[in-house]
């Protein structure tokens, strides 16, 4: 990890804040659309390849492994070259990897495809969130959750597109090609309006290795993110299968669980910045942890289509504010460049994606899918307990205060200043 740095952000004199914010929101949406398109076709791909839960869980491990291995490289690339240049490369590459998944015909091909999808996805993730932090600093207030809301809105959109494609019996590869072309257009139009951001080393500050002892605050943020991302990964990778095998929903409604989760996660993220201003980050995350556990336990005890749909909606609200709050806190600290800080927090957080989905598969093979969902439900309780006990959000943006006004009163030779 590099030592302390000054975050160099170039704000052009003619910068239009709203235009820049929309451009950044568009790239969040594009990445979310790619990921949700993959998630919407997971049941089809699993069935087509004839995979059982344990084997499929092992193959899913390839995606977060790719993400995890790319993290130290992504942080350094974004810090050195800036996130706009990295986005122009990584988001189109992410789309190509998605198309490749649509053409897989064997389990080993799916594993390789997901690994490459994870590599490109991590570089996208660090680049996009670096842009989000730069715009948040430009606005001088908390807006990170709204960007993640755009990602979640894309998840909802991708789920609806997937529902249409499934019912029209469109093959995954043609579904993915259609989505990727749309994403490439988004990148083309948004790229000129992104903010150039690089980090420069301060003179006289010692350098630290990336894999040295992590900053304590960043480690705490990462653990909270771990629990949240394990819960999200469960929803992304297994909600459709849960509705198919446990809820026994009709084929046309298998995607309902994932869709309901994504709708409420998007809605929660658009409300999160407002809620933070009213009740604070700590209280909001405590409530979020309770909602994650409550939703997952409800789906376990009442595995019918209506209760499970409502339960997945509650889980969506629960996870909605955690990752954007964690990333915002990491990016706004001053001792580590935002790209490196995000990579550090992601390194711990994405272990949730790394371990969560395969854990679901292994437990499901031994004790059933309902039991595995109950195990993940405990993570929500972990979030609430950790947020209650640690000072994980001491790095917060402080609204600028007006400069004091000096008033001089002159009477004869006397002068008084207030």
Secondary structure, 3 states (H helix, E strand, C coil): CCCCEEEEEECCCCCCHHHHHHHHHHHHHHHHHHHHHHHHCHHHHHHHHCCCHHHHHHHHHHHHHHHHHHHHHHHHHHHHHCHHHHHHHHHHHHHHHHHHHHCCCCHHHHHHHHHHHHHHHHHHHHHHHHHHHHHHHHHCCCCHHHHHHHHHHHHHHHHHHHHHHHHCCCCHHHHHHHHHHHHHHHHHHHHHHCCEEEEEECCCCCCCCCCCCCCHHHHHHHHHHHHHHHHHHHHHHHHHHHHHHCCCCCHHHCCHHHHHHHHHHHHHHHHHHHHHHHHCHHHHHHHHHHHHHHHHHHHHHCCCHHHHHHHHHHHHHHHHCHHHHHHHHHHCCCCCCHHHHHHHHHHHHCHHHHHHHHHHHHHHHHHCHHHHHHHHHHHHHHHHHHHHHCCCCCCCCCCCCCCCCCCEEEECCEEEEC
